[in-house]
Amino acid sequence: MNRFFLVLVNLIVLSAVGQDTIKVMSSNLLNYNNTTSYCTSANNDVTSKDSYIREILNYVKPDIWGVNEVAGNSASVQRILDNDLNINGVTYYKRATYSNSSGSDIVSMLYYDSRKFKYYNQNYLTTNYRDIMIYKLYYNSSDVSNLNDTVFITFVQMHLKAGSTASDMADRDAETSQLMSYFNGLSDFGNVLVMGDFNVQSSNEQSFQNLINYSNANIRFYDPPNKLGDWKDNPAFTMYHSQSTNSTSNGCNASGGLDDRFDFILASFYVMNNIAKVKYVPNSYIVIGQDGAHMNQSVNSPANYSVPANVLNALVNNSDHLPVTVKLRINQTPAVSGVNNLELISNNINLKNISNSIIESEIYSNSVESYNIKVYDLSGKVLFDMNIQTQTGFNNIKIPVSNLNEGMYLLKFTNKLKSNTFKFVKYK
């Protein structure tokens, strides 16, 4: 009996929503709150940077955000959380634990939407320059408690040694060799993204080859857009150049215009091929603000319409790197409670807003149709039953759930051709 029940629930998940799409972003913040001989409060003011970061975050809305070049102290990584993420009534962003075993002036950090992800653990690799940070999160799904089914994703945020000398390349080689050796020693690998500022000019550099052509093929990483080659000053790769946002320097930022692909998000075979319920969404690898028409020029000159004007201004002034983003499809049922920005879609039916009192749904119909809507508890008892008739086009339907107790429920839409079933969780 129990076995049949588990199979039945799995069938419901697969035939209904059972998935979510999340956005991951990696950014180099150019000495955020870190004062050097060349980056000062005059040319890299942190208050101004906060305003620029807020503009970028409001536009991209990442669920996972990895950063490089934050001042090497816990107060600075907390400042980003308090000043840029958890503002205007938002309280759900969290960060990983601060670490700086390498004693660097600048560190990496990971921030995440705690409604969608939960912290599991983290590790770090000490290098001669900056820690390579390894964060493991799990997706916040109702399947965790209901089916003991958990999706883990590991996010590596790293900032490799800068420079183009043989010595710099050897240092980067040592850093990625250390990372791959770490993964090679694990008994499990799975869903992994490696993100950050790699400071490489070609995929032929040994440090990059360590990642994509490691001797153990099971733990190799892949470039989602598959744009390998000699990136620097190469017009074939303009859509992927991420540095530098300015053709001139104010003393802090690098100059020369967009001509290097320094910033990356690489994915494991598991992610690229949907082996363990996480899949890279094709064509979702985007360098924010890159329109392919600004090689060796500032990102805003000539005119650039790839992002709104306020976001473009923020990209120009915040950092000399453009952020990189990807989308991932998570094949699990979201644990949803009052998350108004999470849109659940099953064929022509969308759950637009879910709260403790009402579920607002949207049904698109090509003609006049009759629908039956039911809410069940997990024992199969019908708690709500309503018949509606839709008109051609979009139809907004409100389903009251205020009388439901805390727990998991099934919401089923049925017409003469098919049925769509959603899971949802009611919390007090």
HUTA-V142139 format. One record per residue. N is the residue number from 1. RES is the residue in three letters. SS is DSSP state (a for helix, b for strand, c for the rest). OMEGA is omega in whole degrees, 0 to 359 (NA if undefined). NEAR is the number of other ideal C-beta (glycine too) atoms within 10 Angstrom. Layout:
# HUTA-V142139
n-><N & N>
res-><RES & RES>
ss-><SS & SS>
omega-><OMEGA & OMEGA>
near-><NEAR & NEAR>
This chain:
# HUTA-V142139
n-><1 & 2 & 3 & 4 & 5 & 6 & 7 & 8 & 9 & 10 & 11 & 12 & 13 & 14 & 15 & 16 & 17 & 18 & 19 & 20 & 21 & 22 & 23 & 24 & 25 & 26 & 27 & 28 & 29 & 30 & 31 & 32 & 33 & 34 & 35 & 36 & 37 & 38 & 39 & 40 & 41 & 42 & 43 & 44 & 45 & 46 & 47 & 48 & 49 & 50 & 51 & 52 & 53 & 54 & 55 & 56 & 57 & 58 & 59 & 60 & 61 & 62 & 63 & 64 & 65 & 66 & 67 & 68 & 69 & 70 & 71 & 72 & 73 & 74 & 75 & 76 & 77 & 78 & 79 & 80 & 81 & 82 & 83 & 84 & 85 & 86 & 87 & 88 & 89 & 90 & 91 & 92 & 93 & 94 & 95 & 96 & 97 & 98 & 99 & 100 & 101 & 102 & 103 & 104 & 105 & 106 & 107 & 108 & 109 & 110 & 111 & 112 & 113 & 114 & 115 & 116 & 117 & 118 & 119 & 120 & 121 & 122 & 123 & 124 & 125 & 126 & 127 & 128 & 129 & 130 & 131 & 132 & 133 & 134 & 135 & 136 & 137 & 138 & 139 & 140 & 141 & 142 & 143 & 144 & 145 & 146 & 147 & 148 & 149 & 150 & 151 & 152 & 153 & 154 & 155 & 156 & 157 & 158 & 159 & 160 & 161 & 162 & 163 & 164 & 165 & 166 & 167 & 168 & 169 & 170 & 171 & 172 & 173 & 174 & 175 & 176 & 177 & 178 & 179 & 180 & 181 & 182 & 183 & 184 & 185 & 186 & 187 & 188 & 189 & 190 & 191 & 192 & 193 & 194 & 195 & 196 & 197 & 198 & 199 & 200 & 201 & 202 & 203 & 204 & 205 & 206 & 207 & 208 & 209 & 210 & 211 & 212 & 213 & 214 & 215 & 216 & 217 & 218 & 219 & 220 & 221 & 222 & 223 & 224 & 225 & 226 & 227 & 228 & 229 & 230 & 231 & 232 & 233 & 234 & 235 & 236 & 237 & 238 & 239 & 240 & 241 & 242 & 243 & 244 & 245 & 246 & 247 & 248 & 249 & 250 & 251 & 252 & 253 & 254 & 255 & 256 & 257 & 258 & 259 & 260 & 261 & 262 & 263 & 264 & 265 & 266 & 267 & 268 & 269 & 270 & 271 & 272 & 273 & 274 & 275 & 276 & 277 & 278 & 279 & 280 & 281 & 282 & 283 & 284 & 285 & 286 & 287 & 288 & 289 & 290 & 291 & 292 & 293 & 294 & 295 & 296 & 297 & 298 & 299 & 300 & 301 & 302 & 303 & 304 & 305 & 306 & 307 & 308 & 309 & 310 & 311 & 312 & 313 & 314 & 315 & 316 & 317 & 318 & 319 & 320 & 321 & 322 & 323 & 324 & 325 & 326 & 327 & 328 & 329 & 330 & 331 & 332 & 333 & 334 & 335 & 336 & 337 & 338 & 339 & 340 & 341 & 342 & 343 & 344 & 345 & 346 & 347 & 348 & 349 & 350 & 351 & 352 & 353 & 354 & 355 & 356 & 357 & 358 & 359 & 360 & 361 & 362 & 363 & 364 & 365 & 366 & 367 & 368 & 369 & 370 & 371 & 372 & 373 & 374 & 375 & 376 & 377 & 378 & 379 & 380 & 381 & 382 & 383 & 384 & 385 & 386 & 387 & 388 & 389 & 390 & 391 & 392 & 393 & 394 & 395 & 396 & 397 & 398 & 399 & 400 & 401 & 402 & 403 & 404 & 405 & 406 & 407 & 408 & 409 & 410 & 411 & 412 & 413 & 414 & 415 & 416 & 417 & 418 & 419 & 420 & 421 & 422 & 423 & 424 & 425 & 426 & 427 & 428>
res-><MET & ASN & ARG & PHE & PHE & LEU & VAL & LEU & VAL & ASN & LEU & ILE & VAL & LEU & SER & ALA & VAL & GLY & GLN & ASP & THR & ILE & LYS & VAL & MET & SER & SER & ASN & LEU & LEU & ASN & TYR & ASN & ASN & THR & THR & SER & TYR & CYS & THR & SER & ALA & ASN & ASN & ASP & VAL & THR & SER & LYS & ASP & SER & TYR & ILE & ARG & GLU & ILE & LEU & ASN & TYR & VAL & LYS & PRO & ASP & ILE & TRP & GLY & VAL & ASN & GLU & VAL & ALA & GLY & ASN & SER & ALA & SER & VAL & GLN & ARG & ILE & LEU & ASP & ASN & ASP & LEU & ASN & ILE & ASN & GLY & VAL & THR & TYR & TYR & LYS & ARG & ALA & THR & TYR & SER & ASN & SER & SER & GLY & SER & ASP & ILE & VAL & SER & MET & LEU & TYR & TYR & ASP & SER & ARG & LYS & PHE & LYS & TYR & TYR & ASN & GLN & ASN & TYR & LEU & THR & THR & ASN & TYR & ARG & ASP & ILE & MET & ILE & TYR & LYS & LEU & TYR & TYR & ASN & SER & SER & ASP & VAL & SER & ASN & LEU & ASN & ASP & THR & VAL & PHE & ILE & THR & PHE & VAL & GLN & MET & HIS & LEU & LYS & ALA & GLY & SER & THR & ALA & SER & ASP & MET & ALA & ASP & ARG & ASP & ALA & GLU & THR & SER & GLN & LEU & MET & SER & TYR & PHE & ASN & GLY & LEU & SER & ASP & PHE & GLY & ASN & VAL & LEU & VAL & MET & GLY & ASP & PHE & ASN & VAL & GLN & SER & SER & ASN & GLU & GLN & SER & PHE & GLN & ASN & LEU & ILE & ASN & TYR & SER & ASN & ALA & ASN & ILE & ARG & PHE & TYR & ASP & PRO & PRO & ASN & LYS & LEU & GLY & ASP & TRP & LYS & ASP & ASN & PRO & ALA & PHE & THR & MET & TYR & HIS & SER & GLN & SER & THR & ASN & SER & THR & SER & ASN & GLY & CYS & ASN & ALA & SER & GLY & GLY & LEU & ASP & ASP & ARG & PHE & ASP & PHE & ILE & LEU & ALA & SER & PHE & TYR & VAL & MET & ASN & ASN & ILE & ALA & LYS & VAL & LYS & TYR & VAL & PRO & ASN & SER & TYR & ILE & VAL & ILE & GLY & GLN & ASP & GLY & ALA & HIS & MET & ASN & GLN & SER & VAL & ASN & SER & PRO & ALA & ASN & TYR & SER & VAL & PRO & ALA & ASN & VAL & LEU & ASN & ALA & LEU & VAL & ASN & ASN & SER & ASP & HIS & LEU & PRO & VAL & THR & VAL & LYS & LEU & ARG & ILE & ASN & GLN & THR & PRO & ALA & VAL & SER & GLY & VAL & ASN & ASN & LEU & GLU & LEU & ILE & SER & ASN & ASN & ILE & ASN & LEU & LYS & ASN & ILE & SER & ASN & SER & ILE & ILE & GLU & SER & GLU & ILE & TYR & SER & ASN & SER & VAL & GLU & SER & TYR & ASN & ILE & LYS & VAL & TYR & ASP & LEU & SER & GLY & LYS & VAL & LEU & PHE & ASP & MET & ASN & ILE & GLN & THR & GLN & THR & GLY & PHE & ASN & ASN & ILE & LYS & ILE & PRO & VAL & SER & ASN & LEU & ASN & GLU & GLY & MET & TYR & LEU & LEU & LYS & PHE & THR & ASN & LYS & LEU & LYS & SER & ASN & THR & PHE & LYS & PHE & VAL & LYS & TYR & LYS>
ss-><c & a & a & a & a & a & a & a & a & a & a & a & a & a & a & c & c & c & c & b & b & b & b & b & b & b & b & b & b & b & b & b & c & c & c & c & c & c & c & c & c & c & c & c & c & a & a & a & a & a & a & a & a & a & a & a & a & a & a & a & c & c & c & b & b & b & b & b & b & b & b & c & c & a & a & a & a & a & a & a & a & a & a & a & a & c & c & c & c & c & c & c & b & b & b & c & c & c & c & c & c & c & c & c & c & b & b & b & b & b & b & b & b & c & c & c & b & b & b & b & b & b & b & b & b & c & c & c & c & c & c & b & b & b & b & b & b & b & b & c & b & c & a & a & a & a & c & c & c & c & c & b & b & b & b & b & b & b & b & c & c & c & c & c & c & a & a & a & a & a & a & a & a & a & a & a & a & a & a & a & a & a & a & a & c & c & c & c & c & c & c & b & b & b & b & b & b & c & c & c & c & b & c & c & c & a & a & a & a & a & a & a & c & c & c & c & a & a & a & c & b & b & b & c & c & c & c & c & c & b & c & c & c & c & a & a & a & a & a & a & c & c & b & c & c & c & c & c & c & c & c & c & c & c & c & c & c & b & c & b & c & c & b & b & b & b & b & b & a & a & a & a & c & c & c & c & c & b & b & b & c & c & c & c & c & b & b & c & c & c & c & c & c & c & b & c & c & c & c & c & c & c & c & c & c & c & c & c & a & a & a & a & a & a & a & a & a & a & c & c & b & c & c & b & b & b & b & b & b & b & c & c & c & b & c & c & c & c & c & c & c & c & c & b & b & b & c & c & b & b & b & b & b & b & c & c & c & b & b & b & b & b & b & b & b & c & c & c & b & b & b & b & b & b & b & b & b & c & c & c & c & b & b & b & b & b & b & b & b & b & c & c & b & b & b & b & b & b & b & b & c & c & c & c & c & c & b & b & b & b & b & b & b & b & c & c & c & c & b & b & b & b & b & b & b & b & c & c>
omega-><180 & 181 & 179 & 181 & 180 & 178 & 180 & 179 & 177 & 179 & 178 & 180 & 184 & 183 & 179 & 184 & 176 & 180 & 178 & 175 & 182 & 181 & 180 & 178 & 174 & 184 & 167 & 188 & 174 & 175 & 177 & 179 & 180 & 181 & 177 & 178 & 183 & 174 & 187 & 177 & 180 & 183 & 180 & 186 & 186 & 178 & 176 & 180 & 178 & 180 & 178 & 180 & 179 & 178 & 181 & 180 & 180 & 178 & 185 & 183 & 181 & 172 & 175 & 181 & 175 & 184 & 171 & 175 & 168 & 181 & 187 & 174 & 184 & 180 & 182 & 178 & 177 & 180 & 179 & 179 & 185 & 187 & 188 & 184 & 182 & 181 & 177 & 177 & 178 & 181 & 192 & 177 & 176 & 178 & 175 & 182 & 179 & 178 & 178 & 183 & 180 & 178 & 182 & 174 & 181 & 186 & 175 & 180 & 177 & 175 & 184 & 175 & 186 & 173 & 183 & 183 & 176 & 180 & 177 & 175 & 176 & 178 & 176 & 174 & 180 & 177 & 179 & 186 & 183 & 177 & 166 & 186 & 183 & 185 & 178 & 178 & 171 & 183 & 183 & 183 & 173 & 179 & 181 & 181 & 185 & 185 & 186 & 185 & 187 & 175 & 177 & 172 & 176 & 178 & 176 & 176 & 183 & 179 & 186 & 181 & 178 & 175 & 185 & 178 & 178 & 179 & 178 & 180 & 178 & 178 & 178 & 176 & 180 & 182 & 181 & 174 & 179 & 179 & 182 & 175 & 177 & 180 & 181 & 180 & 181 & 177 & 177 & 182 & 170 & 184 & 183 & 169 & 173 & 189 & 171 & 180 & 185 & 178 & 180 & 181 & 182 & 176 & 178 & 178 & 187 & 180 & 179 & 177 & 177 & 182 & 189 & 181 & 180 & 184 & 175 & 185 & 183 & 183 & 177 & 177 & 185 & 175 & 186 & 178 & 180 & 180 & 182 & 180 & 176 & 190 & 189 & 177 & 182 & 183 & 178 & 185 & 186 & 181 & 184 & 175 & 184 & 184 & 9 & 183 & 183 & 176 & 178 & 182 & 172 & 182 & 179 & 185 & 173 & 181 & 176 & 180 & 185 & 182 & 182 & 171 & 182 & 190 & 190 & 160 & 177 & 185 & 177 & 177 & 179 & 182 & 182 & 186 & 174 & 182 & 186 & 171 & 173 & 183 & 172 & 178 & 183 & 177 & 181 & 179 & 185 & 170 & 188 & 179 & 181 & 179 & 178 & 185 & 185 & 180 & 183 & 177 & 173 & 185 & 182 & 181 & 2 & 187 & 181 & 184 & 182 & 177 & 176 & 185 & 181 & 179 & 178 & 178 & 178 & 179 & 180 & 190 & 185 & 188 & 174 & 175 & 172 & 178 & 177 & 181 & 168 & 172 & 177 & 174 & 179 & 182 & 173 & 180 & 179 & 171 & 192 & 173 & 178 & 179 & 189 & 181 & 179 & 183 & 180 & 186 & 173 & 184 & 185 & 183 & 178 & 167 & 190 & 182 & 182 & 178 & 180 & 182 & 186 & 171 & 177 & 180 & 179 & 178 & 175 & 181 & 175 & 181 & 175 & 183 & 174 & 179 & 167 & 180 & 178 & 169 & 180 & 163 & 186 & 174 & 181 & 180 & 179 & 182 & 179 & 183 & 183 & 173 & 180 & 173 & 181 & 174 & 178 & 181 & 182 & 180 & 180 & 184 & 178 & 183 & 182 & 179 & 184 & 182 & 181 & 174 & 177 & 179 & 181 & 183 & 176 & 178 & 187 & 175 & 182 & 167 & 187 & 183 & 186 & 173 & 178 & 182 & 178 & 168 & 169 & 182 & 178 & 175 & 176 & NA>
near-><4 & 6 & 7 & 8 & 10 & 13 & 10 & 10 & 19 & 14 & 12 & 17 & 23 & 11 & 13 & 22 & 23 & 23 & 19 & 23 & 15 & 22 & 18 & 23 & 23 & 29 & 29 & 27 & 24 & 22 & 22 & 28 & 23 & 20 & 13 & 11 & 6 & 13 & 18 & 13 & 11 & 9 & 12 & 24 & 13 & 19 & 9 & 13 & 22 & 19 & 14 & 20 & 23 & 17 & 21 & 24 & 21 & 14 & 17 & 18 & 11 & 21 & 23 & 24 & 30 & 28 & 27 & 26 & 25 & 22 & 20 & 19 & 15 & 15 & 10 & 19 & 25 & 13 & 17 & 25 & 15 & 12 & 16 & 22 & 21 & 16 & 15 & 6 & 5 & 9 & 9 & 12 & 21 & 17 & 21 & 22 & 14 & 16 & 18 & 19 & 11 & 16 & 10 & 18 & 14 & 22 & 27 & 29 & 25 & 25 & 23 & 25 & 22 & 15 & 18 & 21 & 22 & 16 & 16 & 13 & 12 & 16 & 14 & 19 & 18 & 14 & 21 & 10 & 17 & 28 & 22 & 24 & 27 & 23 & 26 & 17 & 24 & 15 & 26 & 21 & 28 & 19 & 23 & 17 & 12 & 17 & 15 & 8 & 18 & 16 & 20 & 17 & 26 & 22 & 26 & 24 & 24 & 25 & 25 & 27 & 21 & 14 & 12 & 12 & 9 & 8 & 10 & 17 & 19 & 13 & 19 & 24 & 18 & 16 & 22 & 25 & 15 & 14 & 23 & 18 & 13 & 15 & 21 & 13 & 7 & 11 & 4 & 7 & 17 & 19 & 25 & 23 & 26 & 25 & 28 & 28 & 25 & 24 & 22 & 25 & 19 & 14 & 17 & 11 & 19 & 15 & 22 & 23 & 15 & 22 & 24 & 14 & 12 & 19 & 9 & 11 & 8 & 11 & 20 & 17 & 27 & 17 & 19 & 22 & 17 & 8 & 14 & 14 & 12 & 14 & 21 & 15 & 13 & 17 & 10 & 10 & 20 & 19 & 16 & 23 & 27 & 27 & 23 & 24 & 27 & 22 & 16 & 10 & 14 & 14 & 12 & 16 & 23 & 17 & 14 & 17 & 20 & 28 & 21 & 22 & 27 & 25 & 23 & 23 & 21 & 22 & 24 & 25 & 17 & 19 & 24 & 18 & 12 & 13 & 14 & 17 & 22 & 25 & 21 & 23 & 14 & 11 & 9 & 16 & 21 & 20 & 24 & 21 & 23 & 23 & 16 & 15 & 15 & 23 & 14 & 14 & 17 & 18 & 27 & 18 & 12 & 8 & 10 & 20 & 9 & 18 & 22 & 11 & 11 & 13 & 18 & 22 & 14 & 25 & 26 & 20 & 20 & 27 & 31 & 23 & 25 & 27 & 27 & 27 & 19 & 23 & 18 & 22 & 17 & 23 & 18 & 23 & 28 & 26 & 23 & 26 & 17 & 13 & 17 & 11 & 9 & 20 & 14 & 24 & 16 & 18 & 11 & 18 & 22 & 17 & 21 & 15 & 17 & 26 & 15 & 13 & 13 & 13 & 24 & 15 & 21 & 16 & 22 & 13 & 16 & 9 & 8 & 9 & 17 & 11 & 20 & 14 & 19 & 18 & 21 & 16 & 14 & 13 & 5 & 7 & 8 & 10 & 14 & 16 & 10 & 12 & 10 & 14 & 10 & 19 & 11 & 11 & 10 & 12 & 18 & 10 & 17 & 11 & 18 & 12 & 19 & 9 & 8 & 16 & 9 & 10 & 11 & 16 & 19 & 18 & 24 & 16 & 23 & 15 & 17 & 8 & 6 & 11 & 14 & 19 & 19 & 25 & 24 & 24 & 18 & 20 & 10 & 6>
